[in-house]
Amino acid sequence: MDQISTSFSSPYRISCQKLGTFRIVFKRGNLVGDDHPLPVVAEVGLSLRCNFPSTIVLIANEPANKLDVIWSAIQADRGPGRVRATPIIVANGRTIRVSSIGISDSGKAFGNSSALHLSWELINCDGLASLGDAYDLATSKSSWERFLLLQNASGLCIVRATVFGFSDNMVDDHSTVPFENLESNLTDDVCL
């Protein structure tokens, strides 16, 4: 845990150094000294579980990663190659958001996949859609969400995200630590 320096508050950055479940206790109170016999006035605990996702799911055309949308994406029927059986219908000629959510082995969603480095592919999307690389670079330093520029054409297009490593966001250059054993379930495809 590192304290981040700001002029208005005292935020902390918590990062996992190893896997497991940890309890973090925040204490607020007096400085310990002879004239302060009660060092702690208030105490609150936080349970933090550091783990890898067992799978990922893609969310398309949603402004936020809401739990009901994530749950629907987890439950969606999938065909060969983990492509969702039912396409998501979107209006052409605009920009939509596509994001990746890590799912734990217990079926619970991670907040996002910001610690994971993903590769994004468009399959059979020529003339239909392209990744908004310039837009993505301006709005996000992470690869967990992308913006898709839809052309003014109709057809089916597959968006695929695959996890291939960890983003080391603690380092300024956003380096990637690759997975030693990549499993195929760290890929998801959505048909638009």
Stockholm file with secondary structure:
# STOCKHOLM 1.0

chainA/1-192         MDQISTSFSSPYRISCQKLGTFRIVFKRGNLVGDDHPLPVVAEVGLSLRCNFPSTIVLIANEPANKLDVIWSAIQADRGPGRVRATPIIVANGRTIRVSSIGISDSGKAFGNSSALHLSWELINCDGLASLGDAYDLATSKSSWERFLLLQNASGLCIVRATVFGFSDNMVDDHSTVPFENLESNLTDDVCL
#=GR chainA/1-192 SS CEECCCSSCCCEECCCSSSEEEEEEEEECCCCBTTBSCCCSEEEEEEEEECCCSEEEEEESCSSCCHHHHHHHHHSCBCGGGBBSSCCCCCSSSEEEEEEEEECTTSCBCSCCTTEEEEEEEESCTTTEEECHHHHHHHCSSSSEEEEEECSCCSCCEEEEEEEEEEETTSTTCEEEECSSCCGGGEEEEEC
#=GC SS_cons         CEECCCSSCCCEECCCSSSEEEEEEEEECCCCBTTBSCCCSEEEEEEEEECCCSEEEEEESCSSCCHHHHHHHHHSCBCGGGBBSSCCCCCSSSEEEEEEEEECTTSCBCSCCTTEEEEEEEESCTTTEEECHHHHHHHCSSSSEEEEEECSCCSCCEEEEEEEEEEETTSTTCEEEECSSCCGGGEEEEEC
//
